[in-house]
């Protein structure tokens, strides 16, 4: 039983490690592709502008804005992927796991639980029903109960 629990724990740790590595590998490709797509979309939008627009705007400033937009998208992707989504999923998963636990009712609240058990020695107290009767040989002390 103990080794089975250890094996499950090691499997969960190994699975977590593998999933983080797969996510890192996938994000290196996806984040770069999203940044490239944002740059291309913004350049396509700018290429549809007339020449008067480019006379009023500096080309370097426009390129800087495009790069800033792509970098902002990368920062949001990075923050969500590595620092926001995993703790959120962990909280939701822990709530689901705790929701599967069936709690036993507290038997002490209704008076049917936690009765004193007598020691099994020959001169010890004997029980009758749910009450403890002290034998005449044993004095009434806290150790006897």
Secondary structure, 3 states (H helix, E strand, C coil): CHHHHHHHHHHHHHHHHHHHHHHHHHHHHHHHHHHHHHHHHHHHHHHCCCHHHHHHCCHHHHHHHHHHHHHHHHHHHHHHHHHHHHHHHHHHHHHHHHHCCCCCCCCCCCCCCCCCCCCCCCCCCEEECCEEECCCCCCCCCCCC
